[in-house]
Amino acid sequence: MRVIQSSDGKETTSSFTVDEFTDKHDIEGGLTYLGLCNILKHAGFDWWSVKDSFGVMDAFFYGHGGTTIFVRSQHMHVYPAFYSKVTNKSLLLCKVKIVFVGKTSLVLHTVLRLEQTGELVATSSVVLVCVDTTTRRPVALPTGFIQKYSDLQNVPRPYKVSGFPRFPCSPEKLYRYSVSVAENDIDRNNHTIQSHYLKFCMDAAVQRGAREQAYSIPNKGVAVVKEITMEYMGESILNDTLVVISWEDDTNPNVIYNVIQKEGRDIFQCVIIFDIAEIGRASCRERV
């Protein structure tokens, strides 16, 4: 991988092949959504490794200084090239730019393209929040970090999760299944890897729920995903039992809502928007 810093100090450009950040399952079956999340996550780490001189990266990885960085929310848009053009040997170009800085949070925007053709593969906007490792409450970012990007404090926040709908009135419209957090779901901080919450929801949307005809269109497993919006509200650890609750939008079968609960409390929610028009034309295998 090579990482290049922009002249204005706000953007990094990374170039790499897909198989640098995917596991054998991705390589055998094509790039999965988890593989895509992994690529976007590492692109963000590359940004921090070049830009961070205030200890924020150490806080992210090791909790130094009694603070850490959490992903609060993320919006991903997936483009057709993800399905039709990307292989494990594809060379990708990833640009990550800081676009907003607040007192306790910041927003990074990522654009992922095929390097040779320039075709869009995916875009992502992620909200990161600095929190106290003990109280888990937001705390201020390092003063030097805020001052460095002071010009980004007065711009309108470019991304914010909109209101999430509550459960439908009819219980029969809800699909539920339970999952236990396994060892391969755990990160270096002994918490559930954030992208694995998406995996649990995708399992409901395109595997378990589809097989049990929980939705009006039974073969969502061969549909392609256009957009994913995720919001993180809590944490889980090894052996926790999580309940995934999923339902289809009342007016648009392309949209699936998901909530993950731990002990009756919401800890994650996401909206998955499918492109139903692509059913039957998708040449890819299931991308879970």
Beta strands, then each sheet from edge to edge (+ up, - down):
strand 1: 2-5
strand 2: 11-17
strand 3: 67-78
strand 4: 91-101
strand 5: 105-114
strand 6: 120-132
strand 7: 175-180
strand 8: 224-232
strand 9: 241-248
strand 10: 255-262
strand 11: 265-275
sheet 1: 1+ 2- 4+ 5- 6+ 3- 8+ 11- 10+ 9- 7+
end
